[in-house]
Amino acid sequence: MGIIKVIGIGPGGKDDMTPRALKAIQEADTVAGYNTYIKLINYLLDGKNVIGTGMMQEIDRCKMALAEAVKGHNVAVVSSGDSGVYGMAGLILELLLKMPKEERPQVQIVAGLSAVNAAAAVLGAPLMHDFAIISLSDLLTPWKLIKKRADLAAQGDFVIGLYNPKSHKRVHHIEEIREIMLKHKDPKTPVGIVNNASRENETMVISDLENFTKEDINMFSMVIIGNSKTFAKDGFMVTPRGYEV
Amino acid sequence: MGIIKVIGIGPGGKDDMTPRALKAIQEADTVAGYNTYIKLINYLLDGKNVIGTGMMQEIDRCKMALAEAVKGHNVAVVSSGDSGVYGMAGLILELLLKMPKEERPQVQIVAGLSAVNAAAAVLGAPLMHDFAIISLSDLLTPWKLIKKRADLAAQGDFVIGLYNPKSHKRVHHIEEIREIMLKHKDPKTPVGIVNNASRENETMVISDLENFTKEDINMFSMVIIGNSKTFAKDGFMVTPRGYEV
């Protein structure tokens, strides 16, 4: 029986990948993941068997990765950011736990630097207080539930990080979220947008709740909406922890 | 004018620290941080000027670190986990932005693997869907606001990560939070507790909302409460992303 490791590679560059993740990929003989992520770690894949996106979709790819581990291979399933946050850790475990116990390969989850943490560092320190993370992708979650969560998080004055804020097909969701936020948060609340955090072509802008949807927001964006104490100054977005300074 | 970097070292071990964080510490001539964190990176501190806890409290320590950067030093301020999540990034930026622009040293925030991500990897994949992070420390935040946030997050069926769930002085807060959760969440909702995630003496247990406060919870614990879909099986805690498997 082999082993399968579900690895968060962080934002993508070598400098942000933990040594534990690097070692796990180096030791694997088989690597599975979206082609986009596979490309980011191409320099590590010489001589390895690669199971990419071109070949099949998420569930099938995870099943194939598990099958390779059952055959005795050392398999790395890679996600960008943290494999445990909207990544592949859950799906691999769901599939694994459906197998009879005696047929399961060993499994290990290797956390990575999450996209929201990388984006926050680019903006300054917006996540310094209680925060909520919401994905606006309604492929697997009812839009009504996503809106409800956004509303409750805004009521609670959480800092709010939005994953998957916009895609080619999904352009109006972010406007609806903005309107929900405006019911509870000041229009001047700082909103940070980071595209390609800690990657090539990284950009960032600090706007406010009233205006942020006019900025370039896409599939590679992270949007962070402040709480009532968050301020923007000289290119930094900061949520005070509460110290008297 | 020098430079100050506010660095998340991750859970503490070499294997979880990003190369970017490592390099930033190696390049610094002055390192500031809690003695607990300083000890974790002792092997990196030979020949460096160290500003530890013994000498002064958070605000004074950050002011001293900034003063060293102003004098021309290369200063590293270290936090465990991510420096941007209940870490020192906010305080350093708050103090820096109060200085006249022309007197400010360069500043850079270096994100690290956050405690909740490290703990989630130990438990399996509990953070696979929308989640809220709440600190139960009421030193800098009114307890009433913390309870309000917990209530709203539970209403929204968020997965909930609790930082600072308990301390010597603060033993009843976690019971109050449990009661708030029980208003909205099933008593059988899985709750994972990880002590010393990805450190020496790491322990983990998966309990449920009804019973979890009977477990060993302390200052080094991370508590993760599932959403309505989270399940526990064979030692793993998993929140499904929503794929039909």
Interface residues (C-beta under 8 A of the other chain):
Chain A: V6 G8 G10 K14 D15 D16 M17 T18 P19 R20 K23 E58 I59 D82 S83 G84 V85 Y86 G87 A89 G90 L91 I92 L93 E94 L95 L97 K98 K101 I109 V110 A111 G112 L113 S114 N117 A118 A120 A121 V122 G124 A125 P126 L127 M128 H129 D130 F131 A132 I133 I134 S135 L139 L140 T141 L145 I146 K148 R149 L152 A153 Q155 G156 D157 F158 S198 K233 D234 F236 V238 T239 P240 R241 G242 Y243 E244 V245
Chain B: G8 G10 K14 D15 D16 M17 T18 P19 R20 K23 E58 I59 D82 S83 G84 V85 Y86 G87 A89 G90 L91 I92 L93 E94 L95 L97 K98 K101 I109 V110 A111 G112 L113 S114 N117 A118 A120 A121 V122 G124 A125 P126 L127 M128 H129 D130 F131 A132 I133 I134 S135 L139 L140 T141 L145 I146 K148 R149 L152 A153 Q155 G156 D157 F158 S198 K233 D234 F236 V238 T239 P240 R241 G242 Y243 E244 V245
